[in-house]
Amino acid sequence: MTTQTAAGGPTRTGSPLDRPSPPRQRSRRSRAYSSDRPRRSIVLTVVMCAVLLYFLIPLWWLLVASTKSNANLFSTFGLWFSSTNSLWVNIQTVFTSDNGVYLLWLRNSLVYSVTSAVGSAFLATMAGYAFAKYRFPGGNAIFSGILGAIMIPMTALTIPTYLLFANAGLTNTPWAVILPSLASPFGVYLMRVYAADSVDDTLIEAARVDGAGELRIFFTVALRLLSPGLVTVLLFALVSTWNNYFLPLIMLNSPDLYPLTVGLAQWQATAAGGSGSRALFSSIITGSFLSIIPLVIAFLFLQRYWQSGLASGAVKG
């Protein structure tokens, strides 16, 4: 069936193609996904609250337990404070036990973590920039090998690394912890993805036209644009080295070279073995609580770089 329009042209009526789309349904759908009015889900809220509790309860227990004396630690409810606050006494015990060896372990952890994080982030940034902006024979094969290395757990490489360092005479030295921590396959992957879109090729070409060399282009142009990704890799490496336990345990023999992870484990083994050292449990817990404070400060100080770097790595590729 055809009818005449106001302009005089024929048009068909009754055809499904001429039926206007339901505006009410489209507007309702657009309202449902509007960023101004996000959808709310009770189930999702409950799940997120459960996840939040899952992560916060161990930290809360650590905070509460560090305020208790050794007697109250085993006789009171674990998730609430006791009548006596022994936090200051425990802190004094931590820093004075064994002639203040906790400060030595804290210094070792800082040296290992900061040195490894800075070196690893810088090397990963240079490698990722090279893979993203240069074409050379075997580049894709090498990058595929680096991607495959992400899947290999560090614990599986610890024993071969120990044998190599033993032949080189580097075991029981700080280099035995720092040098293996400089390699970060995930950092190289993240920086390649980040550099591919963060550094415009026209900037590099313009710098070359002005006579700048490749190293000058990297340090004066690319490195500033890559700083959010660099800080993200730095934080990953900092946390990984700070929490590393197995590698220092294998590589180091002298207690003076232990980081906090191995030193506190040594205290725990002494306390669990009895021999009148049960009072060490409160010191171990307080020392563990104090050991996470530098990481919290680092996260808070570098949070904006961390978030922007992770977001870029999530959407680019």
Salt bridges, closest charged atoms under 4 A:
ASP201 OD1 - LYS133 NZ 2.96
GLU205 OE2 - ARG208 NH1 3.06
GLU214 OE2 - ARG208 NE 2.98
